[in-house]
Amino acid sequence: MSSSLHTFTARLACLFVACFAAASVFAQSTTNKISIQTSSPQTIISKHIYGHFAEHLGRCIYGGFYVGESNTKIPHVKGVRKDVIEALKQLNIPNLRWPGGCFADTYHWKDGVGAKDKRPKIVNVWWGGVTEDNSFGTHDFLDMCELLGTEPYLAANVGSGTVQELTEWLQYVNFGGVSPMSAWRKENGRETPWKVSYWGVGNEAWGCGGNMKPEHYANIYRQYATFMTDWSNSNKLFRIASGANGADYNWTEVLMRDIPHNMLGGLALHHYSVIEWNSKGPAVGFSEEQYFKTMKQAWRMEELVQRHSTIMDKYDPAKRVALVVDEWGGWYDVEPGTNPGFLYQQNTMRDAMIAGMTLNIFNNHADRVRMANLAQTINVLQAVILTDEEKMILTPTYHVMEMYKVHQDAKLLPLTLQTKDYTFGNDKLPAVSASASVDVQGRTHISLVNIDAKNAQEVSVDLFGGTTYKTVSGRVLTAKALTDHNTFDKPGNIKPAAFNDAKLKGGALNVTVPPFSVVVLELK
């Protein structure tokens, strides 16, 4: 995670508008119309698009996931909160990225194993300058992933680490035979290896991961990736390169050109919905103007995915290398009275709009986007969970992720969308976004987002392909005001409700989507 990302230039803003005009999924219209092809779907929407991110930052790990083995007030399993475990299991989270973010390239994994009272302390220079006692380390994280039923995604230290340090970490967590690291793992209480498949080779190498140029990082990546596995990658590691900062298309060009693709499982991309880096605005008391600007930044994910994918297609037409958007979400000013380095912010219906819109974009580009990670899971940025000592609340973003889990590993149903505009002043954005899929049981799911702050949207959906549907049901997430959110006093203020404004007749579906709402329909 970077505390300072590049902004888009005026030229890119113009390209952004042009992108929408040319896109097959979107078209300006005086009506909202969706055409969905239901026959012979091919592309799988990877469940890994619905991944999460846990950095040693603020209260994400300590006080969020982890309350310590000696805690007597909060029910836990080996220090990990039981309520958090149950809540995340309800999301079917497919993967969890750790330990960073910027923290990853200052983290030395050996400091976090062995007897906890003997682990060295370090200073977290990136996030608040607080002391990190390393009480939550490799065993704690990987055992927690087993409790959650999720795949761990480890971000390796390239910026201040060594090749040997990474290869020994791999041996420690993955090797079942006789070796110094596997013997040390057993001494520390874990007999069998965890078999971690997903590995990030550094983080934001263009920034906090080393301020490298792409050509330099490409060579560094090749060096590290070489020693992570054998000639044929027989242990099937999924190695992920530190990718571009937003619209840095040259970064993607260089890495796709200079890194042999047999050494590359995925290429990362980071994009946050930020109004201005020096004036992000409040998380709760925002104006419609600030909301509109945030939505404009969130919609830019469509252009970023399209343009980075086009570059990747040039070098990898078979789409073997995945685009991994392993940091995304909204970023605002921290809550008043909290540590600025802890990035703690509330989560409103605006965040639900970001989540629904972004996940629709990822679904529709599932041929290339095969992994993503919302930043971050608990108490940091666009969190799905907030905690306060014994209390825990689920955010609007949590509820969107839970509603959308029906798309995980389902087959994408291609669609075209004509949408009205959401207009503010002299500016405008597409009001509606959508994606659709069919699961293994033959159920079709359509997710709809209306970002318009004032107007409901009448949407007509034509279903082509010969599939006959008899019933439609759905759920909706909305509220009385855009700034509404869940609090520790009112944890159920925003939650999904039954949706009855969808009418099915023959091969057509008519839906009334309320202002600033997310709707997920199920057709049988």
C-alpha positions in Angstrom: 0.0 0.0 0.0 1.3 3.4 -0.9 0.5 6.6 0.9 1.0 8.6 -2.3 -0.2 7.3 -5.6 -0.1 9.2 -8.9 -3.2 11.1 -10.1 -4.7 10.9 -13.6 -3.7 13.6 -16.0 -6.2 15.6 -18.1 -5.2 13.5 -21.1 -6.1 10.3 -19.3 -9.4 11.8 -18.2 -10.2 12.3 -21.9 -9.2 8.7 -22.7 -11.4 7.6 -19.8 -14.4 9.2 -21.5 -13.4 7.7 -24.9 -13.1 4.3 -23.3 -16.7 4.3 -22.2 -17.9 5.4 -25.6 -16.1 2.5 -27.2 -16.6 -0.2 -24.6 -18.9 -3.2 -25.5 -20.3 -3.4 -22.0 -21.3 0.3 -21.8 -23.2 2.7 -24.1 -24.9 6.0 -23.4 -28.6 5.8 -23.6 -31.9 7.5 -22.7 -33.0 4.1 -21.3 -31.4 1.4 -19.2 -31.2 -1.8 -21.2 -29.2 -5.0 -20.6 -28.9 -7.9 -23.0 -27.5 -11.1 -21.5 -26.4 -14.1 -23.5 -27.4 -17.2 -21.4 -26.2 -20.0 -23.8 -22.8 -21.8 -23.7 -20.9 -19.6 -21.2 -17.2 -20.2 -21.2 -15.3 -17.9 -18.8 -15.1 -18.8 -15.1 -15.4 -15.9 -12.6 -12.5 -17.0 -10.3 -13.5 -17.0 -6.7 -10.1 -15.4 -6.1 -11.5 -12.1 -7.4 -13.2 -11.9 -4.0 -10.0 -11.9 -2.0 -9.0 -9.8 1.0 -6.0 -8.1 2.5 -4.6 -8.0 6.0 -1.6 -5.7 6.6 0.3 -4.9 9.8 -1.3 -1.5 9.8 -3.3 0.2 12.6 -5.8 -2.2 14.1 -6.1 -4.6 11.2 -4.1 -7.4 12.9 -3.8 -6.4 16.5 -7.3 -5.7 17.9 -8.8 -6.7 14.6 -8.0 -10.3 13.8 -5.8 -11.0 16.8 -6.5 -10.2 20.4 -3.9 -12.5 22.0 -4.0 -15.9 23.6 -4.3 -14.5 27.1 -7.4 -12.4 26.3 -10.3 -13.3 28.7 -12.9 -10.8 27.4 -13.1 -11.7 23.7 -13.8 -15.3 22.7 -10.9 -16.5 20.5 -9.1 -19.4 19.0 -5.4 -19.2 19.7 -5.8 -15.4 19.9 -7.9 -15.0 16.7 -11.4 -13.6 17.3 -14.2 -16.1 16.9 -16.7 -13.5 15.7 -14.3 -12.5 13.0 -13.7 -16.1 11.9 -17.5 -16.7 11.7 -18.2 -13.5 9.8 -15.4 -14.1 7.2 -16.4 -17.7 6.7 -19.9 -16.4 5.7 -18.2 -14.5 2.9 -16.4 -17.6 1.6 -13.2 -15.6 1.4 -11.0 -17.4 -1.1 -7.6 -15.8 -0.2 -6.1 -13.5 2.3 -3.0 -11.4 1.5 -0.4 -10.8 4.3 1.7 -9.1 5.8 1.5 -6.1 3.5 1.5 -3.7 1.7 4.4 -1.4 2.5 5.0 -3.4 5.7 5.9 -6.5 3.7 9.2 -5.0 2.4 10.4 -4.2 5.9 9.2 -7.5 7.4 11.6 -10.3 8.1 9.7 -13.5 8.7 12.1 -15.1 11.1 11.3 -12.3 13.6 7.8 -13.7 13.8 8.4 -17.4 14.6 9.5 -19.2 17.8 8.8 -18.4 21.4 6.8 -15.1 21.4 8.6 -13.7 24.4 11.9 -14.0 22.6 10.8 -12.4 19.3 12.6 -9.1 18.5 10.6 -5.9 18.3 10.7 -3.6 15.3 9.3 -0.1 14.5 6.5 0.0 11.8 8.0 3.1 10.0 5.2 3.1 7.4 2.2 3.2 9.6 2.3 5.4 12.7 5.8 4.6 13.8 4.5 2.2 16.4 6.4 -0.7 17.9 5.6 -4.1 16.3 6.2 -6.9 18.8 5.9 -9.7 16.1 3.5 -11.7 18.3 1.5 -12.4 15.2 3.7 -14.2 12.7 3.8 -17.0 10.1 2.3 -19.7 12.3 -0.5 -17.5 13.5 -1.4 -16.3 10.0 -1.3 -19.6 8.3 -3.1 -21.4 11.1 -5.8 -18.6 10.9 -6.2 -19.2 7.2 -6.9 -22.9 7.9 -9.6 -21.8 10.4 -11.1 -19.5 7.8 -10.8 -22.1 5.0 -9.0 -19.7 2.8 -5.8 -19.7 0.7 -2.9 -17.7 2.1 -1.3 -15.1 -0.2 2.2 -14.2 1.2 3.8 -11.0 0.2 7.6 -11.5 0.3 10.2 -8.9 1.3 12.1 -7.9 -1.8 12.8 -4.2 -0.9 15.0 -4.9 2.2 15.2 -8.7 2.1 17.3 -11.3 0.3 16.8 -14.2 -2.0 18.0 -16.5 0.7 15.4 -15.1 3.1 12.6 -15.8 0.7 13.8 -19.3 -0.3 14.1 -20.2 3.4 10.5 -19.0 4.1 9.3 -21.1 1.2 11.1 -24.1 2.6 9.8 -23.4 6.1 6.1 -23.3 5.1 6.0 -25.7 2.1 8.7 -28.4 2.4 7.7 -31.7 4.0 11.1 -33.5 3.8 14.3 -33.2 5.7 15.8 -29.7 5.7 17.0 -27.1 8.2 13.9 -24.9 7.8 11.4 -27.8 7.9 13.1 -29.1 11.0 12.8 -25.6 12.6 9.1 -25.5 11.7 8.6 -28.8 13.5 10.5 -27.5 16.5 8.1 -24.6 16.6 5.1 -26.9 16.7 4.0 -27.5 13.1 4.7 -31.0 11.8 3.1 -30.8 8.3 3.8 -27.9 5.9 1.0 -25.5 5.0 1.6 -25.7 1.2 1.2 -22.0 0.3 0.7 -21.5 -3.4 0.3 -17.7 -3.8 3.4 -15.6 -3.4 3.9 -11.9 -4.1 7.4 -11.0 -5.1 7.6 -7.7 -3.4 5.0 -4.9 -3.2 4.8 -1.6 -5.0 8.4 -1.8 -6.2 7.8 1.6 -7.9 7.3 3.2 -4.4 7.6 2.0 -0.8 9.0 -1.4 -2.1 12.2 0.2 -3.3 11.4 3.2 -5.7 12.7 1.0 -8.6 12.4 1.6 -12.3 10.5 -1.2 -14.1 13.5 -2.5 -15.9 15.4 -2.9 -12.6 12.5 -4.5 -10.9 12.0 -6.9 -13.9 15.5 -8.2 -13.4 15.1 -8.4 -9.6 11.9 -10.3 -10.1 13.6 -12.8 -12.4 16.3 -13.3 -9.8 13.9 -14.0 -6.9 11.5 -16.1 -9.0 14.4 -18.3 -10.2 15.2 -19.5 -6.7 11.6 -19.9 -5.5 11.1 -23.2 -7.3 12.7 -25.7 -9.7 13.1 -25.8 -13.5 9.5 -26.7 -14.2 7.8 -25.1 -11.1 6.8 -28.6 -10.1 5.4 -27.3 -6.8 3.1 -25.1 -8.8 3.8 -21.8 -7.1 1.7 -18.9 -8.3 4.2 -16.0 -8.4 2.9 -12.5 -8.6 4.9 -9.6 -9.8 4.6 -6.1 -8.2 2.5 -4.4 -10.8 1.6 -0.9 -11.9 0.5 2.1 -9.9 -2.8 3.0 -11.5 -2.3 4.3 -15.1 1.5 3.5 -15.3 1.1 1.5 -18.5 4.8 1.5 -19.2 5.3 -0.6 -16.0 3.1 -3.3 -17.4 4.7 -3.1 -20.8 8.2 -3.6 -19.5 7.3 -6.4 -17.1 5.3 -8.3 -19.7 8.2 -7.8 -22.2 11.1 -8.6 -20.0 9.9 -11.4 -17.6 9.6 -14.9 -19.1 6.0 -15.8 -18.8 6.8 -19.3 -17.5 8.1 -17.5 -14.4 5.0 -15.3 -14.0 1.6 -16.3 -12.7 0.2 -12.9 -12.2 0.9 -9.2 -12.6 -0.5 -6.9 -9.9 -2.3 -3.6 -10.2 -3.3 -1.1 -7.5 -6.0 1.6 -7.7 -7.8 3.5 -5.0 -10.9 5.6 -5.3 -9.4 8.8 -3.9 -10.7 12.4 -4.6 -7.3 14.1 -3.9 -4.4 12.6 -2.1 -3.8 15.8 -0.1 -7.5 16.3 0.6 -9.3 13.0 0.6 -12.5 14.3 2.4 -14.4 12.7 5.2 -15.6 9.1 5.3 -19.0 10.0 6.6 -20.0 13.7 6.4 -19.3 14.0 2.6 -21.3 16.1 0.1 -22.8 14.8 -3.1 -20.0 16.5 -5.0 -17.5 14.5 -3.0 -19.5 11.4 -3.6 -19.6 12.0 -7.4 -15.9 12.6 -7.5 -15.3 9.3 -5.6 -17.6 7.4 -8.1 -15.6 8.9 -11.0 -12.4 7.5 -9.5 -14.1 4.1 -8.9 -15.3 4.0 -12.5 -11.7 4.5 -13.7 -11.1 0.9 -12.7 -12.8 -0.1 -16.0 -10.3 1.9 -18.1 -7.4 0.6 -16.1 -8.4 -3.0 -16.4 -9.1 -2.6 -20.1 -5.8 -0.8 -21.0 -3.5 -3.0 -18.8 -5.2 -6.1 -20.3 -4.7 -4.8 -23.8 -0.9 -4.5 -23.1 -0.9 -8.0 -21.6 -2.8 -9.4 -24.6 0.0 -8.1 -26.8 2.5 -10.3 -25.1 0.2 -13.0 -23.8 -2.7 -13.5 -26.2 -3.5 -16.8 -24.6 -4.2 -14.9 -21.3 -2.0 -17.3 -19.3 -0.8 -14.5 -16.9 -3.5 -13.2 -14.6 -4.1 -9.5 -13.9 -4.2 -9.4 -10.0 -5.8 -6.3 -8.6 -4.5 -6.9 -5.1 -5.3 -3.5 -3.7 -8.5 -1.6 -4.4 -11.1 0.3 -2.5 -12.0 3.8 -1.1 -9.6 6.0 0.8 -10.7 9.0 2.9 -9.4 11.1 5.7 -9.2 9.1 9.0 -11.9 9.4 11.6 -11.4 12.4 13.9 -9.3 11.7 16.9 -7.6 8.6 15.5 -4.0 8.0 14.6 -3.5 9.3 11.0 -1.1 6.4 10.4 -3.8 3.8 11.2 -6.1 4.6 8.3 -9.3 3.9 10.3 -12.4 5.1 8.5 -16.1 4.5 8.6 -17.9 2.7 5.8 -21.1 4.0 4.3 -23.4 3.4 1.3 -20.8 5.2 -0.8 -18.4 2.2 -0.1 -21.2 -0.2 -1.0 -21.3 1.6 -4.4 -17.6 1.3 -4.9 -17.7 -2.4 -4.0 -20.6 -3.4 -6.2 -19.3 -1.4 -9.2 -15.8 -2.7 -8.9 -16.8 -6.3 -8.5 -19.0 -6.0 -11.6 -16.0 -4.7 -13.5 -13.8 -7.6 -12.3 -16.5 -10.1 -13.2 -16.9 -8.8 -16.7 -13.2 -9.0 -17.2 -12.8 -12.4 -15.6 -10.9 -13.7 -18.7 -7.9 -11.7 -17.5 -8.7 -10.5 -13.9 -8.4 -13.7 -11.9 -7.5 -12.4 -8.5 -8.1 -9.3 -6.4 -7.9 -8.1 -2.8 -10.1 -5.5 -1.2 -8.0 -3.2 1.1 -8.4 -4.0 3.9 -10.3 -6.6 5.9 -10.7 -5.0 9.4 -10.4 -1.5 10.8 -8.4 -0.1 7.8 -9.6 1.7 4.7 -12.6 0.0 3.1 -13.0 -2.6 5.7 -15.6 -5.3 5.8 -15.4 -5.5 9.6 -14.9 -2.8 12.3 -14.1 -3.7 15.9 -14.1 -1.9 19.2 -12.9 -4.1 22.1 -15.6 -6.7 22.5 -17.9 -5.2 19.8 -17.9 -6.0 16.1 -19.9 -4.6 13.2 -20.3 -5.6 9.6 -20.0 -2.8 7.1 -22.1 -2.1 3.9 -19.1 -3.4 2.0 -19.3 -6.7 3.9 -22.9 -7.1 2.8 -22.1 -6.4 -0.8 -19.3 -9.0 -0.7 -21.7 -11.5 0.9 -24.4 -10.8 -1.7 -21.9 -11.2 -4.6 -20.5 -14.5 -3.4 -22.9 -16.2 -5.7 -20.6 -15.3 -8.6 -17.6 -17.1 -7.1 -16.5 -19.8 -9.6 -19.7 -19.4 -11.6 -19.6 -19.0 -15.4 -19.7 -15.4 -16.7 -22.8 -14.6 -18.8 -21.6 -11.9 -21.3 -23.8 -8.8 -21.4 -24.1 -5.5 -23.1 -25.4 -2.5 -21.2 -27.0 0.7 -22.3 -27.3 3.1 -19.3 -28.6 6.5 -18.5 -26.2 9.0 -17.0 -25.9 10.1 -13.4 -25.4 13.8 -13.8 -23.9 16.2 -11.3 -23.3 19.8 -12.5 -21.8 19.6 -15.9 -20.3 16.2 -15.4 -21.8 12.7 -15.9 -21.1 9.1 -15.3 -22.9 5.8 -16.2 -25.6 5.4 -13.6 -25.9 1.6 -13.8 -23.4 -1.2 -13.8 -24.1 -4.9 -14.0 -22.7 -8.4 -14.3 -24.2 -11.9 -14.6 -23.3 -15.5 -14.1 -24.7 -19.0 -14.0 -23.6 -21.4 -11.2 -23.2 -25.2 -11.2 -26.8 -25.7 -10.2 -28.0 -23.8 -13.2 -29.1 -20.7 -11.2 -28.5 -17.4 -13.0 -27.5 -14.4 -10.9 -27.5 -10.7 -12.0 -25.9 -8.0 -9.9 -27.0 -4.4 -10.5 -25.7 -1.2 -9.1 -27.3 2.2 -9.4 -24.9 5.0 -8.3 -27.3 7.8 -8.9 -27.7 9.7 -5.6 -31.3 10.8 -6.3 -33.0 8.8 -9.0 -34.2 5.2 -9.3 -33.4 3.5 -12.5 -35.8 1.4 -14.5 -33.8 -1.4 -16.1 -35.1 -3.8 -18.8 -33.1 -7.0 -19.2 -33.4 -9.2 -22.3 -32.3 -12.8 -21.8 -31.1 -14.5 -25.0 -29.9 -18.1 -25.5 -33.0 -20.3 -25.1 -32.9 -20.6 -21.3 -36.4 -20.6 -19.8 -36.8 -18.9 -16.4 -39.8 -19.4 -14.2 -39.0 -17.5 -11.0 -37.0 -14.4 -9.9 -36.1 -13.4 -6.4 -33.5 -11.0 -5.1 -32.0 -8.9 -2.3 -31.2 -5.2 -2.1 -28.8 -3.1 -0.1 -29.7 0.5 0.3 -30.4 3.1 3.0 -32.2 6.4 3.6 -29.1 8.5 3.0 -25.8 8.0 1.2 -23.9 8.8 4.4 -25.7 6.1 6.4 -23.6 3.5 8.1 -23.5 0.9 10.8 -22.3 1.9 14.2 -21.5 -0.1 17.4 -24.7 1.2 18.9 -26.8 0.4 15.7 -24.9 -2.5 14.0 -27.9 -3.5 11.9 -28.7 0.0 10.5 -27.8 -1.2 7.0 -28.2 -4.8 5.9 -29.6 -6.7 2.9 -33.4 -7.0 2.5 -35.7 -8.9 0.2 -36.2 -7.2 -3.2 -39.5 -7.4 -4.9 -39.2 -4.9 -7.7 -38.2 -7.3 -10.4 -40.8 -8.7 -12.8 -40.2 -11.7 -15.1 -42.2 -12.2 -18.2 -41.1 -14.6 -20.9 -37.5 -13.8 -21.9 -37.6 -10.3 -20.4 -37.0 -8.9 -16.9 -38.0 -5.5 -15.7 -36.3 -4.1 -12.6 -36.6 -0.9 -10.6 -33.3 -0.2 -8.9 -33.5 2.3 -6.1 -31.1 5.3 -5.8 -27.6 4.4 -4.5 -28.3 0.7 -4.2 -27.0 -2.8 -4.9 -29.4 -5.5 -6.1 -28.6 -9.2 -6.7 -31.2 -11.2 -8.5 -31.6 -15.0 -8.8 -33.4 -16.6 -11.7 -34.4 -20.2 -11.9 
